[in-house]
Structures are given as structure tokens and as C-alpha cells.
Amino acid sequence: MITYRQTKTLAPDDLEKLFLSVNWESGRHKDKLSQALANYGYVLTAWDQDRLVGLIGAMDDGIMTAYVHYLCVDPAYQKHGIGQTLIRQLKDHYQDYLKICLCAVNTYVPFYEQQGFVIDQTETAMAISRFE
């Protein structure tokens, strides 16, 4: 049975395993990732007993806008509603905010649309990435 916990304190090794399971480069920086999540506005995790199998993390301005930076579910646990549950609880948490934003990898756009997100044709996601 999957359990959900709102926590910003996560073991770097747990984060490394989860993030590398979905081939995300940030998993290679587990200590920085752990520190970063401790500073987020909202972090919700999914657990199979003591195994971290999913996570959603958002930064926010405290009143108007939240930015979903991470949503990941271990591939062995995908297609079981974990991502949907994480998003639903995030939306409940930020229900009084004016906007929840995210950047989606193109292949996952249909999933996010099913969760109520819409493509904003007036904006373009942009980034500067630096990896060691």
C-alpha cells in the first residue's frame, strides 16, 4: 500500500535512487537536491513501506503563484495513480493561489492536461542549465 507524507526532509540516498530511476540528472547531485527540497514551499512524497517511490515539489511566492519543479514516480510504480494523487493533493494545497505553473516534457503533456493543466500559448518555458 502506498502512503503519502508531506515532508521537506529527505535522505539524499533515497532521492538519488528515485531521481536516477527516471534518468534525471539532478539525481547525480543528491546532497544539493536534498538541500534544495528543504527550501521548497511544498513537498509531498509517496512511499511503499520505507521506499521512496514518488515525489512532487513546488516553489511558491506564499500567496499567488506556485511553480511545480519536480514530479517523478519510479517507473516500477507508474500507471497506478501515484502521479495523479500527488497532483491532486498539490492542487488542494494551493487551492487559494491564482496560478500553478509547470514545464512539462512534451511526451507528458497529455498526462498534465488530464490533470487540468492547459498549455499557455502566450508563454514559452526557458532555462539556463549548468551541470558539473
Secondary structure as a PSIPRED ss2 file (coil, helix, strand):
# PSIPRED VFORMAT (PSIPRED V4.0)

   1 M C   1.000  0.000  0.000
   2 I E   0.000  0.000  1.000
   3 T E   0.000  0.000  1.000
   4 Y E   0.000  0.000  1.000
   5 R E   0.000  0.000  1.000
   6 Q E   0.000  0.000  1.000
   7 T C   1.000  0.000  0.000
   8 K C   1.000  0.000  0.000
   9 T C   1.000  0.000  0.000
  10 L C   1.000  0.000  0.000
  11 A C   1.000  0.000  0.000
  12 P H   0.000  1.000  0.000
  13 D H   0.000  1.000  0.000
  14 D H   0.000  1.000  0.000
  15 L H   0.000  1.000  0.000
  16 E H   0.000  1.000  0.000
  17 K H   0.000  1.000  0.000
  18 L H   0.000  1.000  0.000
  19 F H   0.000  1.000  0.000
  20 L H   0.000  1.000  0.000
  21 S H   0.000  1.000  0.000
  22 V C   1.000  0.000  0.000
  23 N C   1.000  0.000  0.000
  24 W C   1.000  0.000  0.000
  25 E H   0.000  1.000  0.000
  26 S H   0.000  1.000  0.000
  27 G H   0.000  1.000  0.000
  28 R H   0.000  1.000  0.000
  29 H H   0.000  1.000  0.000
  30 K H   0.000  1.000  0.000
  31 D H   0.000  1.000  0.000
  32 K H   0.000  1.000  0.000
  33 L H   0.000  1.000  0.000
  34 S H   0.000  1.000  0.000
  35 Q H   0.000  1.000  0.000
  36 A H   0.000  1.000  0.000
  37 L H   0.000  1.000  0.000
  38 A H   0.000  1.000  0.000
  39 N C   1.000  0.000  0.000
  40 Y C   1.000  0.000  0.000
  41 G C   1.000  0.000  0.000
  42 Y E   0.000  0.000  1.000
  43 V E   0.000  0.000  1.000
  44 L E   0.000  0.000  1.000
  45 T E   0.000  0.000  1.000
  46 A E   0.000  0.000  1.000
  47 W E   0.000  0.000  1.000
  48 D E   0.000  0.000  1.000
  49 Q C   1.000  0.000  0.000
  50 D C   1.000  0.000  0.000
  51 R E   0.000  0.000  1.000
  52 L E   0.000  0.000  1.000
  53 V E   0.000  0.000  1.000
  54 G E   0.000  0.000  1.000
  55 L E   0.000  0.000  1.000
  56 I E   0.000  0.000  1.000
  57 G E   0.000  0.000  1.000
  58 A E   0.000  0.000  1.000
  59 M E   0.000  0.000  1.000
  60 D E   0.000  0.000  1.000
  61 D C   1.000  0.000  0.000
  62 G C   1.000  0.000  0.000
  63 I C   1.000  0.000  0.000
  64 M C   1.000  0.000  0.000
  65 T E   0.000  0.000  1.000
  66 A E   0.000  0.000  1.000
  67 Y E   0.000  0.000  1.000
  68 V E   0.000  0.000  1.000
  69 H E   0.000  0.000  1.000
  70 Y E   0.000  0.000  1.000
  71 L E   0.000  0.000  1.000
  72 C E   0.000  0.000  1.000
  73 V E   0.000  0.000  1.000
  74 D C   1.000  0.000  0.000
  75 P H   0.000  1.000  0.000
  76 A H   0.000  1.000  0.000
  77 Y H   0.000  1.000  0.000
  78 Q C   1.000  0.000  0.000
  79 K C   1.000  0.000  0.000
  80 H C   1.000  0.000  0.000
  81 G C   1.000  0.000  0.000
  82 I H   0.000  1.000  0.000
  83 G H   0.000  1.000  0.000
  84 Q H   0.000  1.000  0.000
  85 T H   0.000  1.000  0.000
  86 L H   0.000  1.000  0.000
  87 I H   0.000  1.000  0.000
  88 R H   0.000  1.000  0.000
  89 Q H   0.000  1.000  0.000
  90 L H   0.000  1.000  0.000
  91 K H   0.000  1.000  0.000
  92 D H   0.000  1.000  0.000
  93 H H   0.000  1.000  0.000
  94 Y C   1.000  0.000  0.000
  95 Q C   1.000  0.000  0.000
  96 D C   1.000  0.000  0.000
  97 Y C   1.000  0.000  0.000
  98 L C   1.000  0.000  0.000
  99 K E   0.000  0.000  1.000
 100 I E   0.000  0.000  1.000
 101 C E   0.000  0.000  1.000
 102 L E   0.000  0.000  1.000
 103 C C   1.000  0.000  0.000
 104 A C   1.000  0.000  0.000
 105 V C   1.000  0.000  0.000
 106 N H   0.000  1.000  0.000
 107 T H   0.000  1.000  0.000
 108 Y H   0.000  1.000  0.000
 109 V H   0.000  1.000  0.000
 110 P H   0.000  1.000  0.000
 111 F H   0.000  1.000  0.000
 112 Y H   0.000  1.000  0.000
 113 E H   0.000  1.000  0.000
 114 Q H   0.000  1.000  0.000
 115 Q C   1.000  0.000  0.000
 116 G C   1.000  0.000  0.000
 117 F C   1.000  0.000  0.000
 118 V C   1.000  0.000  0.000
 119 I C   1.000  0.000  0.000
 120 D C   1.000  0.000  0.000
 121 Q C   1.000  0.000  0.000
 122 T C   1.000  0.000  0.000
 123 E C   1.000  0.000  0.000
 124 T C   1.000  0.000  0.000
 125 A C   1.000  0.000  0.000
 126 M C   1.000  0.000  0.000
 127 A C   1.000  0.000  0.000
 128 I C   1.000  0.000  0.000
 129 S C   1.000  0.000  0.000
 130 R C   1.000  0.000  0.000
 131 F C   1.000  0.000  0.000
 132 E C   1.000  0.000  0.000
